[in-house]
């Protein structure tokens, strides 16, 4: 079967500049024009769409949507079927392409509410330029930047980099670019995909949390970044690297704001067209799809480069900076950086000497501290009964996270360090308080047999991680935090045991306490996304003893369930409210 062609071309080849149609002319006369040559620049590309349906025999039921432009406006370029797996990764942002032998139709795809900003003065035309491998055999040619006729006057790709100090000035759903030094990399989460009827499609969105910092503010930039559906790219994003994230959407979380001093708990998330590409010292590649371009640099004289035209390549050298060339490709040069924010972050990152962390329990944004605010925060709040809890936990798949709400009463509290076990060290009875003796004796055997593995974050150790990753890529082995945790016996977590109100079922929860307070009744109302402090024995004992104040009270528990492997399930107490 013949396929369409995508090849590099010096100049326009046998096409004269006067024969090139503009997108504006094409949008007006597409019904009578038969695929005339157009020269456009790729502004962004989206994830490949899979439109397979039952009882259809399409071998490649795929679409790939690109936003392209010329000096007259913008339109959508669609690659169909076998062209997607063959050529999708060869077209990158910033490429100038000559398109011939295509068909044009009115746009039928849904409107993207988070479309990256268009170049100033350009409008989006409601047409799709469809390139297929047959009827007709489409032709797409990448033009060398140095040979583009000046008369075409194609727009340049614009960057909209926002500093952390200015992030609060922008509204929710604003699409921007962000750059910063990665100081935290979270573990993977899988989220079930639902269709138009809210039914489970059988697929999963894969995401992870990142924390970045720049020179403008001591506050961190929190990013929930989703993996593209085609290729696993995020497993090699490591702390200590500088990321440039393109086309990120701001999530403002203003629904719970009551006063001007209330924290907005802002974060950024990737849009529907995410792209990551880079190479690091371990010869591991991150390739990708979409228009959230992420490339990075580390601090050990390692050369990181990208594959696309508008991605970033950099090297840790004090005389090396990032700049933009005429082809809108960011390359390594000596001199001042055209993207001044990137240059400032690169310079600042060389003096950053704090710890980098990875993995562990992470909950963001925090849940409101009052029950009334929490009910407003979750308008469709559903209470899980004790009988349903085991069923809900049993439905969890690998790396899936689920937040559940359940009513219960406290049985007991125990503090456990990560190195403490029944076989190595006898537990200190002072580190345990029984709140309800009757229920405790009822569940005593089950409590004593409970084996926990707290989801602590760990300090980043590149050499150790590098050794752990020496496996074939098909295994896709994630780093296990048990291999990386430090031998700090004072770092532990609280085990809080509960009983369901409507049935006697044991609910063992881990509580990752990281605040300065020592009053358990107060602490339970605050959400903490990670354990950040080491406590001494006196503080632990004060917290343990304060559990006696919970005797006889009923609580609404907010628990985060996560399945890190096929054999166990983590149940972390996020927040509880006294009823």
N, C-alpha and C positions, 0 to 999 in steps of 0.2 A: 504494500500500500504506500502511495506517495504521501510524504509529509510536507508541511510548510517549511520554509527556509528562514533561518535566522543566522545571518553572517555579518562579519565586519566589512565595512566598505569605506574606501577613501573617497570622500566627496559623495556626490549623488550618482556616480556611475554614469549610465546612459540616460539618466533623467535630467532634463534641463531645469534650472530654478524657475523659469517662467511657466513650466508645466505643473508645478507644485500647487495644489489647492490648499486654501486655508480651512481651518475648522469652521469658521463662520460661513464660508461659501458652501461647505459640505452640509452644514446643518440646514441651510435653506433649500438646497437642491439635491438632497440625497436620494429622492425618489427617481430622479432621471439620470444621475451620475452612476457609472458602473466602476466603482473602485478606483478612482483616480489617485495618483501618488500624493501622499501627505507626509510632511516632515514634522515630527512632534518630539517633545521632551517628556520623559517619564517623571511625573511628580511623586507618585506613590503607588504601591501595589498592595492588594488585599490578600487574605488567605484564600487558598484554593477552595472552591465550593464543590461539594459532592451531591449530585442530584439523582442518585440511583433510586429507582422505584421497582416494586415487585413486578414480575412478568415482563420486564424490559431487558433486552440483551445487549445493551451498550457496553462495549469493552472498557471504555474510558469515560464514564459519566462525570466529567469534570469541567469546571469553568475557573478562569483566573481573571480578575478584574484589575485593570490599571487605570489610574487617572493620568491623562496626558494633556499637553497644552502646546500651543504656539502663540504667536503674538496677538492673535485675534480672539482666543478664548480657550476653553477646556472641554474635554469630552472623556468618555469611558472607552477604553480598549479592552476587548474581551478575547482571550485565548480559549479555544474550545477543544475538548476531548484530548486526543493524543498529543496535541501541542503543549498541554500543561505539564506533564511529567518530563517531556523532552526539552522544553525551552524555558520553563518558568524561572529557574534560578539564574538564567543567563541574562535576563532583563532586570536591571537594577535602577534605582532612583538616580536621576541625572543623565541616564543614557539618552542620546538623540537617535531616533530611529526613523527610517523610511518605510512606509507601509504601502503595499500594493496588493491588488486582487483580494478584496475584502467585500463584505456586505455591510450595509448600514440599516439599522432599525431604531425605532423609538425605544428609549430606555424602559426596561421592564422590571429591573431589580429595585428593591426597596430603597428608600432614601436613607443615606447614612447621616445620622444626626451628629456624628463626631468626625465629619470629613475634615482632613487637614486643611488649613487656610490656603486659599488660592492666591497666586501672585496678584499684586495690586492692580486693580482695573480690569481684571478678567472675569468673565462670567462662565458658568457651567452650562453647556448646551445639552439638551435632553435627547442625545443620540448615543447609540452604542456602535462602535466600530468592531465588527465581528470577524476574527481571523480563524479559519478552520483548515484542516488538513485535506479537505476535499470540497468540491463544488462551491467555489473554486479553491484551488490550492493556494493558500495565502502566502505572502512573502513579507517578512519583516527583517530589515537590515539595520544593524547598528552602525552609525556613521562616526568615524574618527573625529574627535573634537576639533582638531587642528584644520580639518578640511571642510568644515561647515560653511556654506556661503554666508557672507556677512548680511546679505539682503534678507535672509530669513529672520534675523533679529529675534531669536528665541529668548523667552524670559529666563532669568536666573532663579535658582532655588533659594528660597529665603529661610532663615533660621529665626526662631523665636525663643531663645534661651531665657528662662526665668530663674533668677537667683532665689535662694531660700528666704531671704529677708523680705522679698517682694511677693512671695507666694500667696500670702493672706489677702493681697489686694485684688485678687482675681476671682471671678464668680465660679460657681460649680459648672462643670461640663465644658469649661474653657480648655481648648486644645493648645498645648505649648510644648516646648522642648526643655529638657532639664539635663544638667550635668553635675556630677559630684563624685566623691570618693566613696566607694562601697565599704561600709564598716560592719555590716551584718547581712548575712544571707540565710534566709529561713529554709525550712524543709519543704518538700513538695506537698501540695494538696490536690486532690482530685474532686471535682464537682460534677455531679450528674447533669448531662444536657437534657433539656426538655424541649419538646416540639411546640408548635403553635397552639396545641390543645393542652399544654402543660403535662403531657405524658412523657414518661422516660423513653429516650431514644436509644438507650444502650451505650451511648458515648459519654466521654468525660472531658471537661475542661481541666487543664492542668496549670496550676499557678504556684507562685511562691512569693513570700514577702522579702523585700530588700530595704535596707536603711542606708541612705547616702548622706554625706555632709559636704558642704562647700565652705569657702572662706568668708562668706557674708554673714553667717549666723551660727551660734552654738547649737541651734536646734537641728534635728535630723530631718531628712526628706524621706518619707515613707512611700514605698512603691509596691503595689500589688501587680505583678507582671505575669501575664499569661503566656504560656507556651503556644506557638502556632500549631495548628492541627497536623502539619505534615512531618516535621522533624523535631526530635528532641534536642533542644539547644541550650537549655538553661542549667544543665547539670555541671557545667564547667565555669559558671560565673562565680568568681572567688572574691573574698574581701581583699582590700589593698589595691584594687584596680579603679581606674577612673572611667565612669560610664558617661556616654552621651546618649540620651534617650530621646528619640524624635517622636512627635505627635502623641504625647501623653495627655490623658484627660484628668482634670482636677475633680476630685470628689470632695465636696465641701462639708457635708454633714451638718447642716444648719437647722435641722428640724427640732433639735433639742435645745437650741440656744434661747436663753431667757434674759441674759444681760450682756452688756458689751464686753465684760471681762471673761465670759465663758469661753473655754477653749473650743475651737471649731473642729479639732481632731481631723484635719485635712490629710488627704493622701492622694497619690496619683495612681492611675491604672492605665494599662495599655488599651489602645483602641482596637478596632476590628482589623487593622492591617499592620501587624507587628513584624518587625524584621530585626534580627540580630546576626552579626557576622564578625568574626575575629579569629585570631590564631594566637596561642600562647606557647610557652617554652616546653610544654609536654607534648607538642605536636597534636593537640586535641583541637578540633575545629568546631566552631559554632557557626552553622549556616542557617539561613532562615528565609522567612517570608514576610511580606507586609511592610508597613511604613513606619513602625516605631523602630528606627534604626538604633541599635545599641552596639557600640564598639568600646574597647577599653584598653587601658595601659596599666602596667604594674610598676613596682618600685625596685626592681632588681635587674635593671639593664636588660630587660627582656623585650624583644621586638614583637609587637602585636600589629597585625595588619588586617585589612578587610578586603572583601571580594567585590563589593559593589561600588558604584560611582560616588555615592554620597555618604559612604560610611567613613569611619575614622581609622587612620593608622597612626601609630605613635611609637616613640622609643624613649626610654628614660635617660635622657641626656640633657644637661642644663642648657645646651645651645640648640636644642631641637624643639620645634614648636609645631602647632597645627595651623594650617592656612587653607584657603580655598583657591583653587586654580580656575582658569576660564571654563573648564569642563565640569565645574561644581564638584569635583572630587577632592576630598580632604587628603592631603598628602604630607609627608615629612619634609620640612624645609628648615633652613637656618634663618632666624630672624624673628620678627614680631608676628604674633598670631592675629589673623583677621578676626577670628572668633575670640574676642578678648576674654570673655567669661571662661572659656575652656583653658586659655593660657593661664589665667589667674588660679584656677583650680589645680592645674598641673603643677604650678610653682608651689602653691600652698600644700599640696599633698606630700611633697618631699619632706616637709618638717612635721608631718603628723606622726606621732609616736604612741598613740593609745592602742589598746588591745582591739583586735578584730575578733568577731564571734560568728558562729554558725549554728544552725539547727535549733532544737529546743522548742518548747511551747511558746506560741506567739498569738496574742489576741488583740486585734485592733480593728476598728476603733473601740474604746472602752464602753462598757454598758453604763447607762445612767445610774446614779447612786441611790435614787429613790424609786420605790415601787410604782408610784404614779407616773414618773417620767419614763420608766421602763415600759409601761403599758402603752404609752404614746409612741415610744420608739419601735415597738413591735405591735403594729396595729392588728395583725392576724395571729396574735399569740395563741398557741395551742398547748395546753397542759398535757403532758404524757403521763398516763397512769402507771402505777407500779407494775401492773400485769403486762403493760405494753412495752416497758423499758427493755426487757431482755429481747423481745421481738425486734425493736428498733435497733438495738446494738447488733443483733445477729444479721441485719440487712446491710451493715457496713461492708464495703468492699475495700480492697487494698488501697491505702493512703487516702481514704475518703474521710472527710470531716463532717460532723453533724452536731448542731447545737440543739439541746433538748431542755425542756422546762418540766420540773417534777417537784411535787410536794413531799416533804419528809421531816423527820425529827432526828436530832443528833443522838448517836449511840456512844461514841467515844472519839478521842483525838490522840494521835500518836505521831511523834517526830522521828523521822528516819533519815539517816545520812546514807549516801550512796554506797559507802563501803561497809555498812552495817548489815550483818546477816546472822541468822540463827546458828549457822555452822562455824562462823569465825569469831563472833563476839556476842556476849550476852547483852541484851537490851537493857538499858537503864530504866527502871520502873518509874523514875521521876519524869521521864519523857512521855508518859502515857497517862491519860485521865479518862475514867469511865464516867460518862454523863448519865446514861440510863442503864442501871445494873441489870434489870430484868431482860431488856432487849440484848444487852451485851452477852449475857450468859446463853441466851437463845441462839445467838450467832457466833459464839466463842470459837467453835471448831472451824467455821468458815473464815473467821477473821484471822485466826492463827495460821491458816494455810494460804492466806493471800500473799502472793509474790508480786512485788511491784518493781518497775523500772522507771524512775522519774525521768521525764523528758527534759533534761538539763541542756542548755546550750553549752558549747565548748569553745575554747580559744582556738583560733585558726592557726594551724601548723601546716605550712605548704609542703614541707618535705614528707611528713607522715601521710598527708592526703594524697600526694603524688604516688607514694608506694601503694596505697590502697586502691588506686585507680588503674593499676596495671593489669587490666582484664580485657578480654575481647569486648568490643563495643556492643555486640549483640546481647550481652548479659545485662547491660544497663544497670550495673550494680551501684546503688547509692551508698555513700559513706555512712557507716554505722557509728552513732555517737558513743557507743560503749567502747569503741576502740580509741576514742579521742579525748574522753573526759580526763581531767586532771585528778590526781590522787589527793584531793582536799577533803578530809573526813568531816570537816565542819559544814560542808555544803550539803544540805539535805532539803527535804520537803515534809510537809505535814500530811498525814493520812487522816482524813475525817470520814468516819463511818456513819451512814444514815440508814434509817428504815423508812420505807414508804408508808404513807398515812393510811391508805386503803387496803394494804396487804403487807404482811411481814416478809419483805424482801430486802436483802442487804444491798446497799449502794455504797461501795468503797470508792471514795474520790480522793485524788491528789490535789493538794492546794499549794501553788507556787507563790509563797508570800515574799514580797520584795519591798514592802513599805517600812517606814521607821516606827510605826505604832506597835504596841505590844498588847493591845486589847483585841481579843479574838472577835468579840461582838461588833467592833468597829471595822476590823480588817475585812470581815466577810462581805462588806458592802463595796469593796473597791476591787476593780479588775486590774490584774497585773499580767502583762504579756510575756514577761520573762523574769526569772529569778536573777536579781542583780546584786544582792547583798549577801554577805556571810554573817551569820548570827552567832553570838556566843551563847553559852549554856544558860546564863541568867535570863537573857531575852527569850530564849525558847521556852524556859520554864514559866515565865510570866504569861506567854501566849497560851501554853498548855493549861495552866491553872485557870485562866479566864474563861475556858470552855464551860466551867461549872455554871456560869451565868446563863448558859443556853438551855439548862435543864427545864423541861416542861414546855418549851416553846416550839412552835411549828414554823417551818421555813419554806419559801419558794426557792428552789435551787436552779441555777443556770449552769448546766454542765456542758463541756466541750468533749465530745467523744471522737477519737481518732484511731485508726487502725494502721500502725506503722509496719506491720507484717501480717502474714496469714495466720498467726498463732495467738496473737494477743490484741487487746483493745485498751487504749488509755482513756481514763475518765478523769478529766481535770475539772475541779470546781472553779468556775469563772467568778461567779458572784452568788450571794444568797441574800434573801430579804426576809425579815421577820414578819410573820403574818399575825 
